[in-house]
Amino acid sequence: MPIATENTPQPHRFSAVLGGRELVIETGKYARQASGSVWVRYGETIVMATAEGSKEPIDMPFLPLTVEFEERHYAIGKIPGSFMRREGRPGEKAILSARMTDRPIRPLFPKGFRHEVQVILTVLAADQQNPPDVLGPLAASAALMLSDVPWDGPIASVRVGRVNGELVLNPTLQQLDESDLDLIVAGSKDAIIMVEAGAKEVGEDLLVEALDFAHREMQPLIALQQEMREQLGKPKFAWSPPATLSDEELEAFYRLAIERGLKDVLLTASKHERAEALDAFRDALIAEIVPEEDEDAEARRALYKQAFGDVTKRELRRMIVEEKKRADGRGPAEIRPIWIEVDVLPRSHGSAIFTRGETQVLGTVTLGTGRDEQIIDDLGLDESEDFLVHYNFPPYSTGEVKRLRGVSRREVGHGNLAKRALKPMLPEKDAFPYTIRVVGDVLESNGSSSMATVCAGCLALMDAGVPIKKPVAGIAMGLVKPEEGEPVVLTDILGMEDALGDMDFKVTGTRDGVTALQMDIKVQGLDAAVMRRALEQARAARLAILDQMEKVLPEPRKELKPFAPRILALKIPVDKIGAVIGPGGKNIRALEELGVSIDIEEDGTVRIYSAEGGAAEEAKARIENLTREAKVGEIYEGVVVRTTNFGAFIQLFPGTEGLLHISQIAEERVDKVEDHLKVGDKITVKVNRIDEKGRVDLVRPELEGKIPPRRPPRSGGPRRR
């Protein structure tokens, strides 16, 4: 049967040099039925992005955008480790990468756009040097620029590290291990849009410098996409924004709301009371404007109801800018009242309640063994994780009824932020060889629950006796930028303030520096001075919160809780691992009969796990005995294990024997060893020498000086066992 011939399509290729390595965007050859598709290659890491948009709008109060980040295990030449041996639900890193792409592209869709949009990012190759996550926002932007979906891009994304005091653009995974900063920045030509960072106590000035560096270095990628759009971009499809009030109607609505006392309603202290009062105020206001007898009353009321959010937002912003007053009566830099409890749960290994205003989090810590580490089956280098942070946001925390559908992407993201915040302060594994799980259960929420999780988690770690290096606290901040005048920075934002601001960011750290930063910026023109002022105000708040935490628990407890497992660690010579295990596992089985579990690593690290300390100490003593090395000059209480015509073999400790020569048994001449020593006899001996073959020669310390020492044997003879 004849086959129609077609020339292989040639891709359009656009490239730029980034961090000393070429970054290539290709389009026109693969996934051609998608509205927009690109391959982004950096090193040998390849991410494919596709963008599709529905031509018909749907009735939703928000933009129906979904971003998926698909990790293909063939990207690293690996078969998935799941039972079905295929990729399943996205893992934590894939979810975080999808969120990191969603956040910078979402604000750039037109206001009122209600068409379904789907962006799919697929990792096709991962060289395990250039991480694919930072390519996600760039690839999504390029696909959207080529597509027919209305979108006000482009954006680009880069990663910044600091190695040996120097900022590094797009560091490799190996460089990140040496870096004290892991900063991902997405931005447009004129502004930074999103920031995600983990750090090891860096200063605020360094963060501002790194942000400026990132925005400057991403500009070639933005120019590249603009060139690509001009050459290959599809016309954007036409769409109609939903019906809204006219500008004149909206202005009249706002004026009437002010006359009827909107400000007083907004100043209601309690979250739920304020929400109920606003609903009643809104309904009364709309009833006054749109009488029931009007022909299109229902449709008109719906428009006014929709516009009421803009009216309240405008008044709140005015109060903040002009009166420096917020909805709960605080000034811009004030923190809500804080109260703290620790050791609240009797069986947990560590627990704490952190309450700030109407936000409350129960933090708990559970300590486990190496067998409790999370097995990781993704495209990274790590195979397991021994520090877990889980954030739970149940519907009752906001007084709502919702179905529990498993862990949401938001919960994964907030848990990861808390993990970034706390991890730099954990003790070294050798000093504290536990698997640690922190859980933050949000009991009440009115803004900043992720930062309350950081505080509650830190207190729970200290309550558990985890010897963290320094306490960590977090604070959620906002910023309102008026058309004229100075921006106002808000400390400890409420839930309703999260949406009305022009920038919201979360900062965590110790007294000495920042450990995590998350930032979303909605306006252009924020200069370095404003950023520096905002970060400095966040630092002052962080220190104030640390003061409150340290009043309750100034340092980690010295002892673990009674129900926490005991772990003892020791290092043995690698050639002694067999002695601990014993023939057919005999020795290690005998040790585990004490009620302990034992892990032995290839480098000789031995970890002993026990529910109580006595059994672990006994097992440790036995292992030390099994792996001891005889030393010249040391005296041992040995046991005769066999006799020969030239002396007796004495076991100094399990696995090590030495020879007590017949000439060293007694002061007088000995003709027959058995006349003086029998198998099973205990005898005190001293190590006289150990030859180059490891043979141990013994003497009786009480006979030294009374009989001459024997000469070393030339060959053969006893050896250490």
Secondary structure as UniProt FT lines:
FT   STRAND          12..18
FT   TURN            19..20
FT   STRAND          21..27
FT   TURN            32..33
FT   STRAND          36..42
FT   TURN            43..44
FT   STRAND          45..57
FT   STRAND          65..71
FT   HELIX           73..76
FT   TURN            83..84
FT   HELIX           92..105
FT   HELIX           106..108
FT   TURN            111..112
FT   STRAND          115..125
FT   TURN            133..134
FT   HELIX           135..146
FT   STRAND          156..163
FT   TURN            164..165
FT   STRAND          166..169
FT   HELIX           173..178
FT   STRAND          181..187
FT   STRAND          192..202
FT   HELIX           204..217
FT   HELIX           219..232
FT   HELIX           247..259
FT   TURN            260..261
FT   HELIX           262..266
FT   HELIX           271..289
FT   TURN            292..293
FT   TURN            295..296
FT   HELIX           297..318
FT   HELIX           319..323
FT   TURN            327..328
FT   TURN            332..333
FT   STRAND          338..342
FT   STRAND          350..356
FT   TURN            357..358
FT   STRAND          359..368
FT   HELIX           370..372
FT   STRAND          374..375
FT   STRAND          384..385
FT   STRAND          387..392
FT   HELIX           395..398
FT   HELIX           409..422
FT   HELIX           423..425
FT   TURN            429..431
FT   STRAND          435..444
FT   HELIX           449..464
FT   STRAND          473..480
FT   STRAND          488..491
FT   HELIX           495..500
FT   STRAND          503..509
FT   STRAND          514..521
FT   HELIX           528..552
FT   TURN            562..563
FT   STRAND          566..571
FT   HELIX           574..576
FT   HELIX           577..581
FT   HELIX           583..585
FT   HELIX           586..592
FT   TURN            593..594
FT   STRAND          596..600
FT   TURN            602..603
FT   STRAND          605..610
FT   HELIX           613..626
FT   TURN            632..633
FT   STRAND          635..644
FT   TURN            645..646
FT   STRAND          647..653
FT   TURN            654..655
FT   STRAND          656..661
FT   HELIX           662..664
FT   HELIX           673..675
FT   TURN            679..680
FT   STRAND          682..690
FT   TURN            692..693
FT   STRAND          696..699
FT   HELIX           701..703
FT   TURN            705..706
//
